[in-house]
């Protein structure tokens, strides 16, 4: 970097993403505390170990093939033409997020003083992968084997959410072009798919022992440590705020890219290069959190667990369009999504005997789907991506945001890439006898089983 202003911009961007990655790490800390608080004491150590192991499993697989999937398959099976080969702006060194940096070269093997972006941008996406796996982790506590969870974590964290990100979050994604899909802060791209995947696993895994009475009525197995649940969810809120920032491009020149030749206008944009600001998404994040908390408190009649979970459901519902919503829209949309997620959770539990231990399918999956559908109506006619605007991309057809496209997108996220793979993998693991722990281990507690295995090892060595 020889130009001072260019160097400052690059280093600022590098530091910006580095900070967001650190903040997003709090999401994982929060999930650990949240799940331990929701689980029974005899399963605490296993719950923590499960969440710990997903870090190296997803990180290593994301390094070897997850990141490659994101850049390799945005157009799907040839469903839409690529703009990466059509637009000169996307293959020049001046482009902040050039395809050349991420596709044509590999700068991850050693320190490269010419590249200050790849590593931190890679890490931001990696933390999204951890989040997808952690969402699944909470729903299936107290009954799954460590081996099975490891396989499922790799599948959702480094394969299936990566495919949906390539299709619906990539600037070249076919869902943007053909469907008008818009999901700025991942109502569907992370949350709906992870919720759907968890539901597919739960349908095969079955409920915890004692969850349903002999007559089929569900019993409430409430949180064993409300303090940990509360602190865990507040940490998730904090990390999610960093997640919002990580979904933005911090500085982008809208001048020539938006058809204003000879004009320089720098601002932040969403991942779709839709103009937004950190100020705007701060308004909307806090208003959607508030709408979710209030709705959660009201619909659950003051239940603390669902009040806190409602805050998260509210953020997730509004996330699809929170780069463009008015703050009052964000609050109202969050309230609607939280109400529907809560009602859906208990209807599915009673109707299909699904034991979602922490409400993860509802808070992430149902709320994410509702958020996508509402976004299609509220933002109907808005450009789905900044790449459909301006002289540089004239001739590149991106469908505008619309209800039908968002509804189809929700089906793809929750069902096609979420529920179906989760159900199939769980079926395979179940058939191999590797999915669920034995009944006697579940009754005694997974932690007791871990300690017994350690004692056997000690006796063998002795």
C-alpha positions as CSV (number, residue, x, y, z in Angstrom):
1,X,0.0,0.0,0.0
2,X,1.7,3.2,-1.2
3,X,-1.3,5.6,-1.2
4,X,-1.9,7.0,2.3
5,X,-5.6,7.4,2.0
6,X,-6.0,4.0,0.4
7,X,-3.9,2.4,3.1
8,X,-5.9,4.0,5.9
9,X,-9.2,2.8,4.3
10,X,-7.8,-0.8,4.0
11,X,-6.4,-0.9,7.6
12,X,-9.7,0.6,8.9
13,X,-11.6,-2.1,7.1
14,X,-9.3,-4.8,8.5
15,X,-9.7,-3.5,12.0
16,X,-13.4,-3.1,11.6
17,X,-13.9,-6.8,10.8
18,X,-11.4,-7.9,13.4
19,X,-13.6,-6.1,16.1
20,X,-16.8,-7.6,14.8
21,X,-15.2,-11.1,15.0
22,X,-14.3,-10.5,18.6
23,X,-17.8,-9.3,19.4
24,X,-19.3,-12.3,17.7
25,X,-17.3,-14.6,19.8
26,X,-19.6,-13.5,22.6
27,X,-22.5,-15.2,20.8
28,X,-20.7,-18.5,21.3
29,X,-20.0,-17.7,25.0
30,X,-23.7,-16.9,25.4
31,X,-24.8,-20.1,23.8
32,X,-22.6,-22.1,26.1
33,X,-24.1,-20.4,29.2
34,X,-27.6,-20.5,27.8
35,X,-27.5,-24.2,27.1
36,X,-25.9,-25.1,30.4
37,X,-28.5,-23.0,32.2
38,X,-31.3,-24.8,30.3
39,X,-30.0,-28.3,30.8
40,X,-30.1,-30.5,33.9
41,X,-27.1,-30.7,36.2
42,X,-26.2,-34.3,35.2
43,X,-25.6,-33.1,31.6
44,X,-23.7,-29.9,32.1
45,X,-20.2,-31.1,31.3
46,X,-21.4,-32.8,28.1
47,X,-23.3,-29.7,27.0
48,X,-20.2,-27.6,27.4
49,X,-17.9,-30.1,25.7
50,X,-20.3,-30.3,22.8
51,X,-20.2,-26.6,22.3
52,X,-16.4,-26.5,22.7
53,X,-15.7,-29.2,20.1
54,X,-17.8,-27.5,17.4
55,X,-15.2,-24.7,17.4
56,X,-12.3,-26.8,16.0
57,X,-14.5,-29.1,14.0
58,X,-16.2,-26.3,12.1
59,X,-13.1,-24.1,11.9
60,X,-10.9,-26.7,10.3
61,X,-13.6,-27.9,7.8
62,X,-14.5,-24.3,7.0
63,X,-10.8,-23.7,6.2
64,X,-10.6,-26.7,3.9
65,X,-13.9,-26.5,2.0
66,X,-16.5,-24.3,3.6
67,X,-15.1,-21.0,2.4
68,X,-14.5,-22.5,-1.1
69,X,-18.2,-23.5,-1.3
70,X,-19.3,-20.0,-0.7
71,X,-17.3,-18.6,-3.6
72,X,-17.7,-21.6,-5.9
73,X,-21.5,-22.0,-6.1
74,X,-23.3,-18.6,-6.0
75,X,-25.1,-19.2,-9.3
76,X,-26.2,-22.7,-8.3
77,X,-26.4,-25.3,-11.1
78,X,-26.2,-22.6,-13.8
79,X,-29.4,-20.9,-12.8
80,X,-28.2,-17.4,-13.5
81,X,-25.3,-15.8,-15.3
82,X,-22.4,-14.7,-13.2
83,X,-21.4,-11.0,-12.9
84,X,-18.0,-11.9,-11.6
85,X,-16.7,-12.3,-15.2
86,X,-18.9,-9.6,-16.6
87,X,-18.1,-6.6,-14.4
88,X,-14.6,-5.2,-14.5
89,X,-15.2,-3.6,-11.1
90,X,-15.3,-7.0,-9.5
91,X,-11.8,-8.1,-10.6
92,X,-9.7,-5.0,-10.0
93,X,-7.4,-4.5,-7.1
94,X,-9.2,-1.2,-6.3
95,X,-12.4,-3.1,-5.5
96,X,-12.7,-3.6,-1.7
97,X,-14.3,-7.0,-2.1
98,X,-12.9,-8.1,-5.4
99,X,-13.4,-11.6,-6.7
100,X,-9.7,-11.6,-7.5
101,X,-8.7,-11.5,-3.8
102,X,-11.0,-14.3,-2.8
103,X,-11.3,-16.5,-5.8
104,X,-8.3,-16.2,-8.1
105,X,-5.7,-16.2,-5.4
106,X,-5.1,-18.0,-2.2
107,X,-3.5,-15.7,0.5
108,X,-4.4,-17.7,3.6
109,X,-1.3,-19.9,3.8
110,X,1.1,-17.2,5.2
111,X,1.3,-13.6,6.1
112,X,0.7,-11.5,2.9
113,X,1.4,-7.8,3.4
114,X,-0.6,-7.1,0.2
115,X,-3.8,-8.5,1.6
116,X,-5.3,-7.1,4.8
117,X,-8.9,-8.3,4.2
118,X,-9.1,-12.0,3.5
119,X,-8.3,-13.4,6.9
120,X,-10.7,-11.2,8.9
121,X,-13.5,-11.5,6.3
122,X,-13.0,-15.3,6.4
123,X,-13.1,-15.2,10.2
124,X,-16.4,-13.2,10.2
125,X,-18.0,-15.9,8.0
126,X,-16.5,-18.6,10.2
127,X,-18.2,-17.1,13.3
128,X,-21.5,-17.2,11.3
129,X,-20.8,-20.9,10.8
130,X,-20.3,-21.4,14.6
131,X,-23.6,-19.7,15.2
132,X,-25.5,-22.0,12.8
133,X,-24.0,-25.1,14.6
134,X,-24.7,-23.6,18.0
135,X,-28.4,-23.1,17.2
136,X,-28.7,-26.8,16.4
137,X,-26.8,-27.7,19.6
138,X,-29.3,-26.1,21.9
139,X,-32.4,-27.9,20.5
140,X,-30.9,-31.4,20.9
141,X,-29.3,-31.3,24.4
142,X,-29.3,-34.2,26.9
143,X,-29.7,-37.0,24.4
144,X,-27.4,-36.9,21.4
145,X,-24.0,-38.6,21.1
146,X,-20.9,-36.4,20.8
147,X,-20.0,-38.2,17.6
148,X,-23.4,-37.5,16.0
149,X,-23.3,-33.8,17.0
150,X,-19.8,-33.5,15.5
151,X,-21.1,-34.7,12.1
152,X,-24.1,-32.5,12.3
153,X,-22.1,-29.4,13.3
154,X,-19.8,-29.9,10.3
155,X,-22.7,-30.4,8.0
156,X,-24.7,-27.3,9.0
157,X,-21.6,-25.1,9.7
158,X,-19.4,-25.9,6.8
159,X,-21.7,-27.2,4.1
160,X,-25.4,-26.4,4.1
161,X,-25.5,-22.8,5.5
162,X,-22.5,-22.1,3.2
163,X,-24.5,-23.2,0.2
164,X,-27.5,-21.0,1.2
165,X,-25.1,-18.1,1.8
166,X,-23.7,-18.6,-1.7
167,X,-27.1,-18.6,-3.2
168,X,-28.8,-15.9,-1.1
169,X,-26.1,-13.7,0.5
170,X,-23.4,-13.5,-2.2
171,X,-23.4,-10.5,-4.5
172,X,-23.5,-13.0,-7.4
173,X,-26.2,-15.2,-5.8
174,X,-28.9,-16.6,-8.1
175,X,-31.6,-16.1,-5.5
176,X,-31.0,-12.4,-5.6
177,X,-31.2,-12.3,-9.4
178,X,-34.1,-14.6,-10.0
179,X,-36.2,-14.4,-6.8
180,X,-35.5,-10.9,-5.5
181,X,-34.2,-12.4,-2.3
182,X,-33.1,-10.0,0.4
183,X,-31.8,-11.0,3.8
184,X,-29.4,-8.4,5.0
185,X,-28.8,-9.7,8.5
186,X,-29.6,-13.4,8.0
187,X,-33.2,-14.1,9.1
188,X,-33.0,-17.0,6.7
189,X,-29.4,-17.4,5.6
190,X,-28.4,-18.5,9.1
191,X,-31.4,-18.7,11.4
192,X,-34.1,-20.2,9.3
193,X,-31.8,-22.9,7.9
194,X,-30.4,-23.8,11.3
195,X,-33.9,-23.9,12.8
196,X,-35.1,-26.1,10.0
197,X,-32.0,-28.4,10.3
198,X,-32.6,-28.7,14.0
199,X,-36.2,-29.7,13.4
200,X,-35.2,-32.4,11.0
201,X,-32.8,-33.8,13.5
202,X,-35.4,-33.7,16.3
203,X,-37.9,-35.5,14.2
204,X,-35.6,-38.5,14.2
205,X,-33.9,-38.0,17.6
206,X,-37.1,-38.1,19.6
207,X,-37.9,-36.4,22.9
208,X,-36.0,-36.6,26.2
209,X,-37.1,-39.3,28.6
210,X,-40.0,-38.0,30.7
211,X,-40.8,-35.1,28.4
212,X,-44.2,-36.5,27.5
213,X,-46.7,-38.3,29.8
214,X,-48.2,-41.6,29.0
215,X,-51.2,-39.8,27.5
216,X,-48.9,-37.7,25.3
217,X,-49.2,-34.4,27.2
218,X,-45.9,-32.4,27.3
219,X,-44.2,-31.8,30.6
220,X,-42.3,-28.6,31.2
221,X,-38.6,-29.2,31.8
222,X,-37.7,-25.7,32.7
223,X,-34.2,-24.1,33.0
224,X,-32.2,-25.3,35.9
225,X,-30.2,-22.1,36.2
226,X,-32.2,-19.0,35.2
227,X,-29.2,-16.8,35.9
228,X,-27.1,-18.5,33.3
229,X,-29.9,-18.4,30.8
230,X,-30.3,-14.7,31.4
231,X,-26.6,-13.8,31.2
232,X,-26.2,-16.2,28.2
233,X,-29.0,-14.5,26.2
234,X,-27.7,-11.0,27.0
235,X,-24.3,-12.1,25.7
236,X,-26.0,-13.4,22.6
237,X,-27.7,-10.0,22.1
238,X,-24.3,-8.3,22.5
239,X,-22.6,-10.6,20.0
240,X,-25.6,-10.3,17.6
241,X,-25.0,-6.5,17.6
242,X,-21.5,-7.2,16.4
243,X,-22.9,-9.7,13.9
244,X,-25.0,-6.9,12.4
245,X,-21.9,-4.8,11.9
246,X,-20.0,-7.8,10.4
247,X,-22.8,-8.1,7.8
248,X,-21.9,-4.6,6.5
249,X,-19.3,-3.3,4.2
250,X,-17.9,-0.5,6.3
251,X,-17.0,2.0,3.6
252,X,-18.1,2.0,0.0
253,X,-18.1,4.6,-2.8
254,X,-21.6,4.9,-4.1
255,X,-20.6,7.5,-6.7
256,X,-19.8,5.7,-10.0
257,X,-21.3,2.4,-8.8
258,X,-24.7,4.1,-8.6
259,X,-24.5,5.9,-11.9
260,X,-23.2,9.1,-10.5
261,X,-20.0,9.6,-12.6
262,X,-17.5,12.1,-11.3
263,X,-19.1,11.9,-7.8
264,X,-17.6,10.5,-4.7
265,X,-20.0,9.4,-1.9
266,X,-18.8,7.1,0.8
267,X,-21.1,5.2,3.2
268,X,-21.6,1.8,4.7
269,X,-23.6,-0.8,2.9
270,X,-25.2,-4.1,3.6
271,X,-23.5,-7.2,2.2
272,X,-25.7,-6.7,-0.9
273,X,-24.1,-3.2,-1.3
274,X,-27.5,-1.7,-0.3
275,X,-26.7,1.7,1.3
276,X,-27.2,1.8,5.0
277,X,-25.4,3.2,8.1
278,X,-24.3,1.8,11.5
279,X,-26.6,4.5,13.0
280,X,-29.6,3.1,11.1
281,X,-29.0,-0.5,12.0
282,X,-28.4,0.5,15.7
283,X,-31.9,2.1,15.8
284,X,-33.4,-1.0,14.2
285,X,-31.5,-3.6,16.2
286,X,-32.5,-2.0,19.5
287,X,-36.1,-1.4,18.4
288,X,-36.5,-5.0,17.2
289,X,-34.9,-6.3,20.4
290,X,-37.4,-4.2,22.4
291,X,-40.4,-5.3,20.3
292,X,-39.4,-9.0,20.8
293,X,-38.9,-8.6,24.6
294,X,-42.3,-6.9,25.0
295,X,-44.1,-9.5,22.8
296,X,-42.3,-12.4,24.6
297,X,-43.4,-11.1,28.0
298,X,-46.9,-10.5,26.9
299,X,-47.6,-13.8,25.0
300,X,-45.9,-16.0,27.6
301,X,-47.7,-14.1,30.5
302,X,-44.4,-13.0,32.0
303,X,-42.4,-16.2,31.7
304,X,-38.7,-15.2,32.0
305,X,-37.4,-17.8,29.7
306,X,-39.7,-16.8,26.8
307,X,-39.3,-13.1,27.6
308,X,-35.5,-13.3,27.0
309,X,-35.9,-15.7,24.1
310,X,-38.5,-13.3,22.6
311,X,-35.9,-10.6,22.4
312,X,-33.8,-12.8,20.3
313,X,-36.7,-13.9,18.2
314,X,-37.6,-10.3,17.6
315,X,-34.2,-9.4,16.3
316,X,-34.1,-12.5,14.0
317,X,-37.6,-11.7,12.6
318,X,-36.6,-8.1,11.7
319,X,-33.1,-9.0,10.5
320,X,-34.0,-9.7,6.8
321,X,-34.9,-6.0,6.2
322,X,-33.3,-4.1,9.0
323,X,-31.0,-2.3,6.6
324,X,-34.0,-0.6,5.1
325,X,-36.8,-0.7,7.7
326,X,-38.0,2.3,9.7
327,X,-37.3,1.8,13.5
328,X,-41.1,1.5,14.2
329,X,-41.4,-1.1,11.4
330,X,-38.6,-3.1,13.0
331,X,-40.3,-3.0,16.4
332,X,-43.7,-4.1,15.1
333,X,-42.3,-6.8,12.8
334,X,-40.2,-8.2,15.7
335,X,-43.4,-8.3,17.9
336,X,-45.3,-10.2,15.2
337,X,-42.5,-12.7,14.7
338,X,-42.1,-13.4,18.4
339,X,-45.8,-14.0,18.9
340,X,-45.9,-16.5,16.0
341,X,-42.7,-18.3,17.0
342,X,-44.1,-18.8,20.6
343,X,-47.4,-20.1,19.4
344,X,-45.8,-22.4,16.7
345,X,-43.4,-23.9,19.3
346,X,-46.2,-25.2,21.5
347,X,-48.4,-26.2,18.6
348,X,-45.6,-28.3,17.0
349,X,-44.7,-29.7,20.4
350,X,-48.2,-31.0,21.1
351,X,-49.1,-32.0,17.5
352,X,-45.9,-33.8,16.5
353,X,-44.3,-34.6,19.9
354,X,-41.1,-32.6,19.1
355,X,-38.9,-31.9,22.1
356,X,-37.0,-28.7,21.3
357,X,-35.2,-28.2,24.6
358,X,-34.5,-24.5,24.3
359,X,-37.1,-23.3,21.7
360,X,-34.3,-23.0,19.1
361,X,-36.5,-24.1,16.2
362,X,-39.1,-21.5,17.1
363,X,-36.7,-18.6,18.0
364,X,-34.5,-19.1,15.0
365,X,-36.4,-21.2,12.5
366,X,-40.0,-20.0,12.7
367,X,-39.1,-16.4,13.5
368,X,-36.6,-16.4,10.6
369,X,-39.2,-17.7,8.1
370,X,-41.8,-15.1,9.3
371,X,-39.1,-12.4,8.9
372,X,-38.4,-13.3,5.3
373,X,-42.1,-13.4,4.3
374,X,-42.8,-10.0,6.0
375,X,-39.8,-8.5,4.4
376,X,-41.2,-9.5,1.0
377,X,-44.3,-7.4,1.6
378,X,-42.9,-4.4,3.5
379,X,-40.0,-3.9,1.0
380,X,-41.9,-4.9,-2.1
381,X,-40.3,-3.3,-5.1
382,X,-37.1,-2.2,-3.5
383,X,-33.9,-3.4,-5.2
384,X,-32.8,-6.7,-3.8
385,X,-29.1,-5.7,-4.2
386,X,-27.0,-2.6,-4.9
387,X,-25.6,-4.5,-7.9
388,X,-28.8,-4.0,-9.7
389,X,-28.4,-0.2,-9.5
390,X,-26.3,2.2,-11.6
391,X,-24.5,2.3,-15.0
392,X,-21.8,-0.2,-14.0
393,X,-24.3,-3.0,-13.7
394,X,-26.8,-2.1,-16.4
395,X,-28.0,-5.2,-18.2
396,X,-27.6,-7.3,-15.0
397,X,-31.1,-8.4,-14.1
398,X,-31.8,-8.6,-10.4
399,X,-35.4,-9.1,-9.5
400,X,-36.7,-6.6,-7.0
401,X,-37.8,-7.7,-3.5
402,X,-41.2,-9.3,-3.7
403,X,-43.5,-11.5,-1.6
404,X,-43.4,-14.6,-3.8
405,X,-39.6,-14.6,-4.2
406,X,-39.1,-14.2,-0.4
407,X,-41.7,-17.0,0.3
408,X,-39.8,-19.4,-2.1
409,X,-36.6,-18.3,-0.5
410,X,-38.0,-19.1,3.0
411,X,-38.9,-22.6,1.7
412,X,-35.4,-23.1,0.3
413,X,-33.7,-21.9,3.5
414,X,-35.9,-23.7,6.1
415,X,-37.0,-26.8,4.1
416,X,-34.7,-27.6,1.2
417,X,-31.3,-26.7,2.8
418,X,-32.4,-27.0,6.5
419,X,-35.0,-29.6,7.4
420,X,-34.3,-32.1,4.6
421,X,-30.5,-32.5,5.1
422,X,-31.0,-32.5,8.9
423,X,-33.6,-35.3,8.7
424,X,-31.6,-37.4,6.2
425,X,-28.3,-37.2,8.2
426,X,-30.1,-38.0,11.4
427,X,-31.7,-41.0,9.7
428,X,-28.3,-42.2,8.6
429,X,-26.8,-41.8,12.0
430,X,-29.8,-43.4,13.7
431,X,-29.6,-46.4,11.3
432,X,-25.9,-46.8,12.2
433,X,-26.8,-46.7,15.9
434,X,-24.7,-43.5,16.4
435,X,-27.4,-40.8,16.9
436,X,-28.8,-41.2,20.4
437,X,-27.2,-42.1,23.7
438,X,-28.4,-45.3,25.5
439,X,-31.5,-45.0,27.8
440,X,-29.5,-45.9,30.9
441,X,-26.9,-43.2,30.1
442,X,-29.5,-40.6,29.6
443,X,-31.1,-41.5,33.0
444,X,-27.8,-41.5,34.8
445,X,-26.6,-38.4,33.0
446,X,-24.0,-37.8,30.3
447,X,-21.6,-36.4,32.8
448,X,-21.7,-39.6,34.9
449,X,-20.9,-41.5,31.7
450,X,-17.9,-39.3,30.9
451,X,-16.6,-39.7,34.5
452,X,-17.0,-43.5,34.3
453,X,-15.1,-43.6,31.0
454,X,-12.3,-41.6,32.6
455,X,-12.2,-44.0,35.5
456,X,-12.0,-47.0,33.2
457,X,-9.1,-45.4,31.4
458,X,-7.3,-44.8,34.7
459,X,-7.8,-48.4,35.7
460,X,-6.5,-49.6,32.4
461,X,-3.4,-47.5,32.6
462,X,-2.9,-48.6,36.3
